[in-house]
């Protein structure tokens, strides 16, 4: 990515990544669609209501993957094969360790977190069952995410996409088989997801093992290199902590939503699934920007890195704007993907969330692209502090005041765009103070 037309390289990288993210969204979305239509609204609420808990642990691990990706992309851009080899093998071993911790920790937290979220009694048992199955098989998700992050860091976003498309398609087939044919209910949706994720992990590990490139895995070389581990954690842990705490903050949001009853909970779940798809383009472009900036910053091409930030921002604004308009226009049709037409109350709540929140999606582009840019140069702390301040502290203060004033469910839902706005303002300010914007040299490995 250090040579060639910038927007074309960003597009070539982000399109496969976006398709991959779409298929990744399908994992949980297909579960919601099938259980919502064929099991019932309580099952839909259970699957949707568990998302913040899943994201809390997965987000922490994903942050480490972000740090590893930055270290690997900088090493690859600098053509330092020895450093690249150490970074890859440290990353893989860290993933295996984190998988064990996430499995045990996730299962242990299921019941306390559902209770903390004030999960309605008619949803609790199914939510507990789904979450327990999910965390028991979370190793597949973590290995796939980390392995695909290694490939994307060296500019290969196609093979992770192929594997994800295959496993997501398999998830659909297994969902239909386990839920409709075997009648396993919400447990069937959980088993289908876990099995499909495990297969995608095996495919990604096989690819990294078979390749002869410097980033290939040689299992006998697995070791935790102290220098690499410190560097990965220095960049990745701020992002991971930020994602985990933000997700924990969303547990509070979900608890406020849950207080309005099962219909509102199911409606919010339907909206959230659509929200995940609409955010895919900006997330993919931000990931492309992180890799692009990491490689060019590592190669000393600072002006090219800055141009990449600007073009990433323009691309994300254009695409996100179009999708927000489409979501508003076809809201009724989209909500019927998750709900039976007879569930009028659920459809009402879902439509209200879409109508009030969708116009604010353009704001997200600024905080995502600038955060990706700063992580690309190795600064993970600044985005972490800003996002935690806005998505956790500010958002919780907003909801506390809104609840004290007796606000309705829409005002509670607007806690999300309020946090996006404040975050984007601060992220823009601090990006302009960054070493990338000023054209300073990168920090060297010590």
C-alpha positions as CSV (number, residue, x, y, z in Angstrom):
1,X,0.0,0.0,0.0
2,X,3.0,2.3,-0.1
3,X,2.7,2.9,-3.9
4,X,-0.2,3.5,-6.3
5,X,-3.5,5.4,-6.4
6,X,-4.7,6.0,-2.8
7,X,-8.5,5.8,-3.2
8,X,-8.2,2.7,-5.4
9,X,-6.1,0.9,-2.8
10,X,-8.4,1.9,0.0
11,X,-11.4,0.7,-2.1
12,X,-9.7,-2.6,-3.1
13,X,-8.9,-3.3,0.5
14,X,-12.2,-2.1,2.1
15,X,-14.6,-3.8,-0.3
16,X,-13.6,-7.4,0.5
17,X,-13.4,-6.3,4.2
18,X,-16.9,-4.8,4.0
19,X,-18.3,-8.0,2.4
20,X,-16.5,-10.0,5.2
21,X,-18.1,-7.7,7.9
22,X,-21.5,-8.2,6.2
23,X,-21.2,-11.9,6.4
24,X,-19.9,-11.6,10.0
25,X,-23.1,-9.6,10.8
26,X,-25.0,-12.5,9.3
27,X,-23.9,-14.8,12.1
28,X,-26.0,-13.2,14.8
29,X,-28.5,-11.6,12.4
30,X,-29.5,-14.9,10.9
31,X,-30.0,-16.2,14.4
32,X,-32.3,-13.3,15.1
33,X,-34.2,-13.6,11.9
34,X,-34.9,-17.4,12.3
35,X,-35.7,-17.4,16.0
36,X,-37.8,-14.2,15.6
37,X,-39.9,-15.7,12.8
38,X,-40.1,-19.3,13.9
39,X,-39.5,-19.4,17.7
40,X,-41.0,-16.2,18.9
41,X,-40.5,-12.6,20.1
42,X,-39.1,-13.8,23.4
43,X,-36.3,-15.7,21.6
44,X,-35.6,-12.6,19.4
45,X,-35.3,-10.4,22.5
46,X,-33.0,-13.0,24.1
47,X,-30.6,-13.1,21.1
48,X,-30.6,-9.3,20.7
49,X,-30.5,-8.6,24.4
50,X,-27.3,-10.7,24.8
51,X,-25.3,-8.7,22.3
52,X,-23.7,-6.2,24.7
53,X,-22.5,-9.1,26.9
54,X,-20.9,-10.9,24.0
55,X,-19.3,-7.7,22.7
56,X,-17.9,-6.9,26.1
57,X,-15.5,-9.9,26.2
58,X,-15.0,-10.2,22.4
59,X,-14.2,-6.4,22.3
60,X,-11.3,-6.8,24.7
61,X,-9.8,-9.6,22.5
62,X,-10.5,-7.6,19.4
63,X,-8.5,-4.7,20.8
64,X,-5.4,-7.0,21.1
65,X,-6.0,-8.0,17.5
66,X,-6.0,-4.4,16.5
67,X,-2.7,-3.8,18.2
68,X,-1.2,-6.9,16.6
69,X,-2.4,-5.8,13.2
70,X,-0.7,-2.4,13.6
71,X,2.6,-4.0,14.7
72,X,2.4,-6.5,11.8
73,X,1.5,-3.9,9.2
74,X,4.3,-1.6,10.3
75,X,6.8,-4.4,10.3
76,X,5.6,-5.5,6.9
77,X,5.8,-2.0,5.5
78,X,9.4,-1.6,6.8
79,X,10.3,-5.1,5.3
80,X,11.6,-6.3,8.6
81,X,11.0,-10.0,8.3
82,X,12.5,-10.9,11.7
83,X,10.3,-8.5,13.5
84,X,7.3,-9.7,11.5
85,X,7.9,-13.3,12.3
86,X,8.1,-12.6,16.1
87,X,4.9,-10.4,15.9
88,X,2.9,-13.1,14.2
89,X,3.9,-16.0,16.5
90,X,3.4,-13.8,19.6
91,X,0.0,-12.9,18.3
92,X,-1.1,-16.5,17.7
93,X,0.0,-17.7,21.2
94,X,-1.7,-14.7,22.8
95,X,-4.9,-15.7,20.9
96,X,-4.9,-19.2,22.3
97,X,-4.4,-18.0,25.8
98,X,-7.2,-15.4,25.5
99,X,-9.5,-18.0,24.1
100,X,-9.3,-20.0,27.3
101,X,-9.8,-17.0,29.5
102,X,-12.7,-15.7,27.4
103,X,-14.5,-19.1,27.5
104,X,-14.2,-19.5,31.3
105,X,-14.9,-15.8,32.0
106,X,-17.8,-15.7,29.6
107,X,-19.7,-18.7,31.0
108,X,-19.1,-17.4,34.5
109,X,-20.6,-14.0,33.7
110,X,-23.7,-15.1,31.9
111,X,-26.2,-15.3,34.8
112,X,-24.9,-12.3,36.8
113,X,-24.9,-10.1,33.7
114,X,-28.4,-11.0,32.6
115,X,-29.6,-10.2,36.1
116,X,-27.7,-6.9,36.2
117,X,-29.4,-6.0,32.8
118,X,-32.8,-6.5,34.3
119,X,-33.6,-9.1,31.7
120,X,-37.4,-9.8,31.8
121,X,-38.3,-13.2,33.3
122,X,-40.0,-14.4,30.0
123,X,-36.6,-13.9,28.2
124,X,-34.1,-14.8,30.9
125,X,-33.9,-18.6,30.4
126,X,-33.5,-18.5,26.6
127,X,-30.9,-15.7,26.9
128,X,-28.9,-17.7,29.4
129,X,-29.0,-20.8,27.2
130,X,-27.9,-19.0,24.1
131,X,-25.1,-17.1,25.8
132,X,-23.7,-20.2,27.5
133,X,-23.5,-22.1,24.2
134,X,-21.9,-19.0,22.5
135,X,-19.1,-18.6,25.1
136,X,-18.4,-22.3,25.2
137,X,-17.4,-22.1,21.6
138,X,-16.0,-18.6,21.4
139,X,-12.5,-19.9,20.5
140,X,-13.5,-20.2,16.9
141,X,-14.5,-16.5,16.7
142,X,-11.3,-15.3,18.4
143,X,-8.9,-17.4,16.3
144,X,-10.6,-16.4,13.0
145,X,-10.6,-12.7,13.9
146,X,-6.9,-12.7,14.9
147,X,-5.8,-14.8,12.0
148,X,-7.7,-12.7,9.4
149,X,-6.3,-9.6,11.1
150,X,-2.8,-10.9,10.3
151,X,-3.7,-11.5,6.7
152,X,-5.3,-8.0,6.4
153,X,-2.3,-6.4,8.0
154,X,-0.1,-7.6,5.1
155,X,-2.7,-6.5,2.5
156,X,-4.6,-9.8,2.0
157,X,-8.3,-9.1,2.6
158,X,-9.6,-11.6,0.1
159,X,-8.8,-15.0,1.7
160,X,-10.4,-14.0,5.0
161,X,-13.5,-13.0,3.0
162,X,-13.7,-16.3,1.2
163,X,-13.5,-18.3,4.4
164,X,-16.1,-16.0,6.1
165,X,-18.5,-16.2,3.2
166,X,-18.3,-20.0,3.4
167,X,-18.8,-20.3,7.1
168,X,-21.6,-17.7,7.2
169,X,-23.4,-19.6,4.5
170,X,-22.9,-22.7,6.5
171,X,-24.4,-21.0,9.5
172,X,-27.6,-20.2,7.6
173,X,-27.9,-23.9,6.6
174,X,-27.2,-25.1,10.1
175,X,-29.6,-22.6,11.6
176,X,-32.4,-23.8,9.4
177,X,-31.5,-27.4,10.1
178,X,-31.2,-27.1,13.9
179,X,-34.2,-24.7,14.4
180,X,-36.7,-25.7,11.8
181,X,-36.0,-29.4,11.3
182,X,-34.5,-30.6,14.6
183,X,-36.7,-28.1,16.6
184,X,-33.8,-27.2,19.0
185,X,-35.1,-23.7,19.4
186,X,-32.7,-21.0,20.5
187,X,-30.1,-23.6,21.4
188,X,-30.0,-24.7,17.8
189,X,-29.1,-21.1,16.7
190,X,-26.3,-21.1,19.2
191,X,-24.9,-24.4,18.1
192,X,-25.0,-23.4,14.4
193,X,-23.1,-20.2,15.1
194,X,-20.4,-21.9,17.2
195,X,-19.8,-24.7,14.6
196,X,-19.6,-22.3,11.7
197,X,-17.2,-20.0,13.5
198,X,-15.0,-23.0,14.4
199,X,-14.7,-24.1,10.8
200,X,-13.7,-20.5,9.7
201,X,-11.0,-20.6,12.3
202,X,-9.6,-23.9,11.0
203,X,-9.5,-22.5,7.5
204,X,-7.6,-19.4,8.5
205,X,-5.1,-21.4,10.6
206,X,-4.5,-23.8,7.7
207,X,-3.8,-20.8,5.3
208,X,-1.3,-19.2,7.7
209,X,0.4,-22.6,8.3
210,X,0.7,-23.5,4.6
211,X,2.1,-20.2,3.4
212,X,5.8,-19.7,2.8
213,X,5.7,-15.9,3.3
214,X,7.4,-14.4,6.3
215,X,4.1,-14.0,8.1
216,X,3.4,-17.7,8.0
217,X,3.0,-19.8,11.2
218,X,5.7,-22.2,12.2
219,X,4.1,-23.9,15.2
220,X,7.5,-24.8,16.8
221,X,8.3,-21.1,16.9
222,X,5.3,-20.1,19.0
223,X,6.5,-17.9,21.8
224,X,5.7,-14.7,23.7
225,X,8.3,-12.3,22.6
226,X,8.5,-9.6,25.3
227,X,9.2,-6.7,23.0
228,X,6.4,-7.6,20.6
229,X,4.0,-8.3,23.4
230,X,4.6,-5.0,25.1
231,X,4.1,-3.3,21.7
232,X,0.9,-5.2,20.9
233,X,-0.5,-4.4,24.3
234,X,0.6,-0.8,24.2
235,X,-1.4,-0.3,21.0
236,X,-4.1,-2.9,21.4
237,X,-5.1,-2.9,25.1
238,X,-6.3,0.7,25.0
239,X,-8.6,-0.2,22.0
240,X,-9.6,-3.5,23.7
241,X,-10.4,-1.8,27.1
242,X,-12.3,0.9,25.2
243,X,-14.4,-1.6,23.3
244,X,-15.0,-3.8,26.4
245,X,-16.0,-0.8,28.6
246,X,-18.1,0.7,25.9
247,X,-19.9,-2.6,25.5
248,X,-20.3,-2.8,29.3
249,X,-21.8,0.7,29.1
250,X,-24.2,-0.6,26.5
251,X,-25.3,-3.1,29.0
252,X,-26.7,-0.2,31.0
253,X,-28.4,1.1,27.8
254,X,-29.9,-2.3,27.3
255,X,-31.1,-2.4,30.9
256,X,-32.9,1.0,30.4
257,X,-34.5,-0.4,27.2
258,X,-35.5,-3.6,29.0
259,X,-37.4,-1.6,31.5
260,X,-39.9,-0.7,28.8
261,X,-40.9,-4.4,28.4
262,X,-40.4,-7.3,26.0
263,X,-41.9,-5.6,23.0
264,X,-39.6,-2.6,23.2
265,X,-36.7,-5.0,23.8
266,X,-37.5,-7.0,20.7
267,X,-38.0,-3.8,18.6
268,X,-34.7,-2.5,19.8
269,X,-33.1,-5.8,18.9
270,X,-34.5,-5.6,15.4
271,X,-33.2,-2.0,15.0
272,X,-29.7,-3.1,16.3
273,X,-29.4,-5.8,13.7
274,X,-30.0,-3.2,10.9
275,X,-27.7,-0.8,12.7
276,X,-24.9,-3.3,12.5
277,X,-25.2,-3.6,8.7
278,X,-25.4,0.1,8.1
279,X,-22.1,0.7,10.0
280,X,-20.2,-1.9,7.9
281,X,-18.9,0.5,5.3
282,X,-17.3,3.0,7.7
283,X,-15.9,0.1,9.8
284,X,-14.3,-1.4,6.7
285,X,-12.9,1.9,5.5
286,X,-11.5,2.6,8.9
287,X,-9.8,-0.8,9.0
288,X,-8.4,-0.1,5.5
289,X,-7.2,3.3,6.7
290,X,-5.4,1.7,9.7
291,X,-3.5,-0.7,7.6
292,X,-2.8,1.9,4.9
293,X,-1.5,4.4,7.4
294,X,0.4,1.8,9.3
295,X,2.3,0.7,6.2
296,X,3.0,4.2,4.9
297,X,3.9,5.6,8.3
298,X,6.3,2.7,8.8
299,X,7.8,3.4,5.4
300,X,8.2,7.1,6.2
301,X,5.6,8.3,3.7
302,X,3.8,10.7,6.0
303,X,2.1,12.9,3.4
304,X,0.7,9.9,1.6
305,X,-0.6,8.6,5.0
306,X,-2.4,11.9,5.6
307,X,-4.0,11.8,2.2
308,X,-5.2,8.4,3.0
309,X,-7.0,9.8,6.1
310,X,-8.8,12.5,4.0
311,X,-9.9,10.1,1.3
312,X,-11.1,7.5,3.8
313,X,-13.3,10.2,5.4
314,X,-14.8,11.3,2.1
315,X,-15.5,7.8,1.1
316,X,-17.2,6.8,4.4
317,X,-19.4,9.9,4.5
318,X,-20.7,9.3,0.9
319,X,-21.5,5.7,1.4
320,X,-23.0,6.0,4.9
321,X,-25.2,8.9,3.9
322,X,-26.8,6.8,1.1
323,X,-27.3,3.8,3.3
324,X,-29.0,5.9,6.1
325,X,-31.5,7.3,3.5
326,X,-32.3,3.8,2.3
327,X,-32.8,2.5,5.8
328,X,-35.2,5.3,6.6
329,X,-37.1,4.7,3.3
330,X,-37.5,1.0,3.7
331,X,-37.8,0.7,7.5
332,X,-41.1,-1.2,7.5
333,X,-39.9,-3.8,5.0
334,X,-36.6,-4.3,6.8
335,X,-38.2,-4.8,10.2
336,X,-40.4,-7.6,8.8
337,X,-37.3,-9.6,8.2
338,X,-37.1,-10.2,12.0
339,X,-40.8,-10.1,13.0
340,X,-44.1,-11.6,12.2
341,X,-46.5,-8.9,10.8
342,X,-48.9,-9.6,13.7
343,X,-46.3,-8.2,16.2
344,X,-47.5,-4.6,15.8
345,X,-46.0,-3.3,19.0
346,X,-42.6,-4.7,18.3
347,X,-42.7,-3.2,14.8
348,X,-43.7,0.1,16.2
349,X,-40.8,0.3,18.6
350,X,-38.3,-0.8,15.8
351,X,-39.6,1.9,13.4
352,X,-39.3,4.6,16.0
353,X,-35.7,3.7,16.8
354,X,-34.8,3.8,13.1
355,X,-36.6,7.1,12.4
356,X,-34.9,9.0,15.3
357,X,-31.4,7.5,15.2
358,X,-30.6,7.0,11.4
359,X,-30.1,10.7,10.5
360,X,-27.1,10.8,12.9
361,X,-25.0,8.1,11.2
362,X,-22.8,10.6,9.3
363,X,-21.3,11.7,12.6
364,X,-19.8,8.3,13.2
365,X,-17.5,8.6,10.2
366,X,-15.4,11.2,11.8
367,X,-14.7,9.4,15.0
368,X,-14.1,6.0,13.3
369,X,-11.7,7.2,10.6
370,X,-9.7,9.5,12.9
371,X,-9.4,6.7,15.5
372,X,-8.3,4.3,12.8
373,X,-5.7,6.8,11.7
374,X,-4.2,7.3,15.2
375,X,-4.1,3.6,15.8
376,X,-2.3,3.2,12.5
377,X,0.6,5.3,13.8
378,X,0.7,3.4,17.0
379,X,-1.3,5.8,19.2
380,X,-4.0,3.6,20.9
381,X,-4.3,5.6,24.1
382,X,-5.8,8.8,22.6
383,X,-8.8,7.1,20.9
384,X,-9.3,5.0,24.0
385,X,-9.5,8.0,26.3
386,X,-11.8,9.9,24.0
387,X,-14.2,7.1,23.3
388,X,-14.4,6.0,26.9
389,X,-15.2,9.5,27.9
390,X,-17.9,9.9,25.3
391,X,-19.4,6.5,24.9
392,X,-19.3,5.6,28.6
393,X,-19.0,8.6,30.9
394,X,-21.0,11.1,28.9
395,X,-23.6,8.5,27.7
396,X,-24.2,7.2,31.2
397,X,-24.6,10.8,32.5
398,X,-27.0,11.5,29.7
399,X,-29.2,8.4,30.4
400,X,-29.1,9.0,34.2
401,X,-30.5,12.5,33.7
402,X,-33.0,11.4,31.1
403,X,-34.3,8.6,33.3
404,X,-34.6,11.0,36.3
405,X,-36.7,13.3,34.1
406,X,-38.9,10.4,33.1
407,X,-37.8,10.3,29.5
408,X,-39.4,7.9,27.1
409,X,-37.7,5.1,25.1
410,X,-36.7,7.4,22.2
411,X,-34.8,9.8,24.4
412,X,-33.0,6.9,26.0
413,X,-32.2,5.6,22.5
414,X,-30.8,9.0,21.5
415,X,-28.0,8.4,24.0
416,X,-26.1,6.7,21.1
417,X,-26.0,9.6,18.6
418,X,-25.3,12.1,21.5
419,X,-22.2,10.1,22.3
420,X,-21.2,9.9,18.6
421,X,-21.4,13.7,18.3
422,X,-19.3,14.5,21.3
423,X,-16.7,11.8,20.4
424,X,-16.3,13.1,16.8
425,X,-15.7,16.6,18.0
426,X,-12.9,15.6,20.3
427,X,-11.4,13.0,17.9
428,X,-11.2,15.7,15.2
429,X,-9.4,18.1,17.6
430,X,-6.8,15.5,18.8
431,X,-6.2,14.1,15.3
432,X,-5.0,17.6,14.2
433,X,-2.6,17.6,17.2
434,X,-1.2,14.1,16.3
435,X,2.3,13.3,15.1
436,X,0.7,12.1,11.8
437,X,-0.9,15.4,11.1
438,X,2.3,17.2,12.0
439,X,4.4,14.9,9.9
440,X,6.7,13.6,12.7
441,X,8.7,10.3,12.6
442,X,7.2,7.1,14.1
443,X,8.2,5.8,17.4
444,X,11.0,3.2,17.1
445,X,10.8,-0.3,18.6
446,X,12.7,-0.6,21.8
